[in-house]
Every structure is written in C-alpha cells, then in structure tokens.
C-alpha cells in the first residue's frame, strides 16, 4: 500500500486492544513471529525517487507510519532519530503517527522539536473508556500541532465528552475488530462518538464494522473487510467537521501553495468505502479489476 511506511516491524502487546492484533495474525499466516522486532529494508521509503529524481511520495500525501508496530516502542529507540530526520526532510508530507504508548513520547522527541512540526499528525488509540482516560490526558499535554483519537479496535463504549472541549482533537476515527477472536463492535458506541464530535464540529469517520457487529441488539457476522467498509459507508454516520490545515513546506522552508499539493485519486469502488474520508487514495497499481 502506497500510504504506509513501516520503518520497523514487530511489536510488544501492551493493552486490551492488542489481544487479537492483526499484525500478529498476519505474521502467523506467513509462519513468522510478530514479537520479533526488526528494522525493515524499506526504512527510507519516504526518500525514494523515480528515474527522473522526483520523490515517489508526492507533496501533500498523508503517510501512515508503523502500521505493523508502534513508533514509540522502546525496542525501536536506536532507529527513531533517523526516522525523525526523514520526516524532517520530507516537510512537504503529512506523517500519521498512532501510539498506545503516549507516556514515552516526550522523551522520544527530537531536540529541535519545539512546539511541534507542522507535518506530523499524532494520534493515540482508545479502544475502550479505560484506555481513553489513560491516554488522552497525555495526548492533550504533548506538544503536537495536530492531534487525533483512534477508537480501533473498538471493543468498548467510549465517551470523549470530557476531552473534545479542549479544541485540540481534530479527528476521531473508529472501527471494529477483525481476524482471530474478533470482539463485537456496538453501533450504539459509534452513534455516541458521532454525536459528541458533531457537537464540537470535529471530523468523525466510521471506517469499518469489524467482523462482529451489533446493531439494534442483533449480532451480525461480516468476515469480508470490503463489506465491512461498505456497511460503514452506508450507515451515513461519518461526519466532516472543521478541515485540518497543514502548513507544509519545501526543502527551503517555503510554504507550498495548496493547489500544488497531492489530490487523492479514487476508483469507482472507493466511493462506497467507509475509510474514504481518511484515505490517501488509489496508487493506480493496476491490481484492481
């Protein structure tokens, strides 16, 4: 996937949301051990260029970082400074960071961080209310210019009413759990989050139902992820709030005009996907029929 950068792979389970980790599941399918943590061969992916010397990742693209690990994992401490340097070089690209370890973040920031870099979108996972109450207060204290909350896997009711009035949270995303042992996601939890986000005009995305989905007290089983995303879209519950504005700059520190930035391309089937509001678009790889 062209919108994912995994500078390292493997992780250590830390909370309830990790119990049925999709990375562990997929590694088992490949006869690998998800607990093995290593630097990947694609470490410098954001700096890759084409034959003409142009970056393959275009200015304005949003890149999800460490989707098969945690960017603030202790075992990755030896590699993180180099990853930060890559993100600093690509000040024209938005890097999406997601962690279950916000307590480690402050000591892992670069020396020249200041009040935060404009091209970093920092998120914490809040899979249930206990983890929301543990992690979001830390999120609000940390020096990032762009902040969000990811309620996935959504395995318990979460209210953000205590935190949204801060004005710091720019986006909330939720989605159910998949693969082995998937726990149910309840539509009532989704509706509560949507209502709270709408009250403060904060963008909310319901990206997928998960394998087990409860609606109107009835349990549905949806093993196909494409169907899950379609059902999330058909619910019509996602909400577009205040737009996120990033001041992306070129190598000389000059702000890039919005009209020069990347515009996502979507295929016909993309328009009924629940993840579309947060998607980087199609890479036009030719694999879709």
C-alpha positions in Angstrom: 0.0 0.0 0.0 1.5 3.3 -1.1 0.3 5.2 2.0 2.1 3.1 4.6 5.6 3.4 5.9 6.9 0.7 8.2 10.5 1.6 9.2 10.4 -1.3 11.6 8.2 -4.3 12.1 7.1 -6.3 15.1 5.6 -5.2 18.4 5.0 -6.0 22.1 1.4 -6.3 23.3 0.6 -3.7 25.9 -3.2 -3.4 26.4 -6.6 -4.9 25.6 -6.7 -3.7 22.1 -3.5 -5.8 21.4 -5.1 -9.1 22.4 -6.1 -10.1 18.8 -3.5 -7.9 17.0 -3.9 -8.1 13.2 -0.2 -7.9 12.7 0.4 -11.0 14.9 -2.3 -12.8 13.0 -0.9 -12.0 9.6 2.6 -12.9 10.7 1.3 -16.3 11.9 -0.2 -16.8 8.4 3.3 -16.3 7.0 4.9 -18.5 9.6 6.5 -15.5 11.3 6.7 -14.3 14.9 5.1 -10.9 15.5 7.1 -10.4 18.6 10.3 -10.3 16.6 11.2 -6.6 16.1 13.5 -5.5 13.3 14.4 -2.6 11.1 12.9 -3.1 7.7 14.6 -2.8 4.3 12.1 -0.1 3.4 13.3 2.2 6.1 14.0 5.1 3.8 10.7 4.7 1.8 9.7 8.5 2.0 13.1 9.4 0.4 12.7 7.0 -2.6 12.8 8.7 -6.0 11.8 7.7 -9.5 14.1 7.6 -12.6 13.7 11.4 -13.0 14.9 12.0 -9.4 11.5 13.1 -8.2 10.1 11.8 -4.9 7.7 8.8 -5.3 5.7 10.2 -2.4 4.2 13.5 -3.6 4.0 16.7 -1.6 0.8 16.7 0.4 0.4 12.9 0.7 -0.6 11.5 4.1 1.6 8.6 5.1 0.7 6.2 7.9 3.7 5.3 10.0 4.4 2.0 11.8 1.2 0.2 11.0 2.9 -3.1 11.9 4.5 -1.8 15.1 4.4 1.3 17.4 6.5 4.3 16.6 7.3 4.8 20.3 8.1 1.2 21.0 11.1 1.0 23.4 12.8 -1.6 21.2 12.9 0.9 18.3 14.8 3.6 20.3 18.0 3.0 18.3 16.3 3.8 15.0 13.8 6.5 15.8 16.1 9.6 15.4 16.9 8.6 11.9 13.2 8.2 11.2 12.5 11.7 12.6 15.2 13.0 10.3 13.5 11.5 7.3 10.2 13.2 8.3 12.0 16.5 8.8 13.5 16.2 5.3 10.0 15.5 3.9 8.4 18.5 5.5 6.1 18.5 2.5 4.4 15.2 3.5 2.0 14.5 6.4 3.1 11.7 8.6 0.3 10.0 10.6 1.6 8.6 14.0 -0.5 6.3 16.1 0.6 5.0 19.5 -0.6 3.1 22.6 2.5 4.5 24.4 2.0 8.2 24.9 3.8 8.1 28.2 7.1 7.5 26.3 6.6 10.3 23.7 8.1 13.3 25.4 11.5 11.7 25.9 11.5 10.4 22.3 11.0 13.8 20.5 13.9 15.4 18.6 16.0 18.1 20.2 14.7 20.7 17.8 11.0 19.8 18.2 9.9 23.0 19.9 6.1 23.2 19.9 5.9 20.5 17.2 6.4 20.0 13.5 3.6 21.1 11.2 3.7 17.9 9.1 3.1 15.4 12.0 -0.4 14.2 12.9 -0.2 12.5 16.3 -2.9 10.1 17.4 -3.5 7.8 20.4 -5.5 4.6 20.4 -8.6 4.5 22.7 -10.1 1.0 22.4 -12.3 1.4 25.4 -13.0 4.0 28.1 -10.2 3.0 30.4 -7.6 3.5 27.7 -9.2 6.7 26.6 -8.9 8.1 30.1 -5.4 6.9 30.4 -4.0 8.1 27.1 -6.0 11.2 26.0 -4.9 13.4 29.0 -1.3 12.7 27.9 -2.2 13.4 24.3 -3.5 16.8 25.4 -0.3 17.6 27.3 2.1 16.7 24.4 3.5 19.4 22.0 1.9 18.4 18.7 0.2 20.8 16.3 -2.2 18.2 15.0 -3.9 15.6 17.3 -6.5 12.8 16.8 -8.0 9.7 18.5 -8.3 6.3 17.0 -11.0 4.1 18.6 -9.9 0.8 17.0 -10.3 -2.0 17.6 -13.5 -0.5 19.1 -14.1 -3.1 21.8 -15.9 -0.9 24.4 -18.1 2.2 24.8 -16.0 5.4 24.7 -17.1 8.9 25.5 -14.8 11.8 24.6 -17.1 14.5 26.0 -14.5 15.4 28.7 -11.7 15.9 26.1 -13.3 17.4 23.0 -13.9 20.8 24.5 -10.1 21.3 24.7 -10.2 22.2 21.0 -7.0 20.1 20.4 -8.5 17.0 18.9 -9.0 17.4 15.2 -10.2 14.0 14.1 -11.8 10.9 15.6 -11.8 7.5 13.8 -13.4 4.3 14.9 -13.7 0.7 13.5 -14.4 -2.8 14.7 -12.0 -5.7 15.2 -11.0 -8.4 12.7 -9.4 -11.8 12.4 -8.9 -14.3 15.2 -11.1 -13.8 18.3 -12.7 -10.5 17.0 -14.8 -8.9 19.7 -18.1 -7.2 18.8 -18.4 -3.5 17.9 -21.7 -2.0 19.0 -23.4 0.6 16.8 -24.6 2.4 19.8 -21.0 3.2 20.7 -20.4 4.6 17.2 -23.5 6.8 17.4 -22.4 8.3 20.7 -19.0 9.2 19.3 -20.6 10.8 16.2 -22.9 12.9 18.4 -20.1 14.2 20.5 -17.9 15.0 17.6 -20.7 16.8 15.7 -21.3 18.9 18.8 -17.8 20.3 18.5 -17.6 20.2 14.7 -14.8 17.6 14.8 -14.4 15.2 11.9 -15.5 11.7 12.7 -15.0 8.6 10.5 -16.6 5.2 11.0 -14.3 3.2 8.8 -15.5 -0.4 9.2 -17.9 -2.5 11.3 -15.4 -5.3 12.2 -16.2 -9.0 11.9 -18.7 -8.9 14.7 -21.2 -6.0 14.7 -24.2 -5.3 16.9 -27.0 -3.2 15.6 -30.4 -2.9 17.1 -29.4 -5.6 19.6 -28.7 -8.1 16.7 -25.3 -9.6 16.2 -24.1 -9.7 12.6 -21.0 -11.6 11.3 -19.2 -9.8 8.4 -15.9 -11.6 7.6 -15.3 -9.7 4.4 -13.5 -6.4 5.1 -14.7 -4.8 1.9 -18.3 -5.5 3.0 -17.5 -4.1 6.5 -16.3 -0.8 4.9 -19.3 -0.6 2.6 -21.7 -1.1 5.6 -19.9 1.6 7.5 -20.3 3.9 4.5 -24.0 3.1 4.0 -24.7 3.9 7.7 -24.1 7.6 6.7 -22.8 8.3 10.2 -19.4 9.7 9.3 -19.2 13.5 9.8 -17.0 16.1 8.1 -16.1 18.8 10.7 -13.6 21.6 10.6 -10.9 20.9 8.0 -7.4 20.1 9.1 -4.9 22.7 7.8 -1.2 21.8 7.5 1.5 24.4 6.6 3.6 22.1 4.5 7.0 23.4 3.3 9.6 22.6 0.7 13.3 22.0 1.4 13.9 25.7 1.7 11.2 26.2 4.3 8.8 27.9 1.9 5.1 27.1 2.4 3.7 25.1 -0.6 0.5 26.5 -2.1 -2.5 24.3 -1.5 -3.1 24.0 -5.3 0.3 22.3 -5.7 -0.4 19.6 -3.2 -1.4 16.0 -3.9 -5.0 15.3 -4.6 -6.2 11.7 -3.9 -7.4 9.7 -6.8 -10.4 7.3 -6.1 -11.7 4.5 -8.2 -15.4 3.8 -8.7 -15.5 1.3 -5.9 -13.7 3.6 -3.5 -16.8 5.9 -3.2 -18.7 3.3 -1.1 -15.8 2.7 1.3 -16.1 3.8 4.9 -12.3 4.7 5.0 -12.5 7.1 2.1 -12.5 10.3 4.3 -9.2 9.3 5.8 -7.7 7.6 2.8 -4.7 8.7 0.7 -6.4 7.5 -2.4 -5.6 4.8 -5.0 -2.0 4.2 -6.1 -3.1 3.1 -9.6 -1.0 0.0 -9.2 -3.3 -1.9 -11.7 -4.1 -4.8 -9.4 -7.8 -3.9 -9.1 -10.1 -5.3 -11.8 
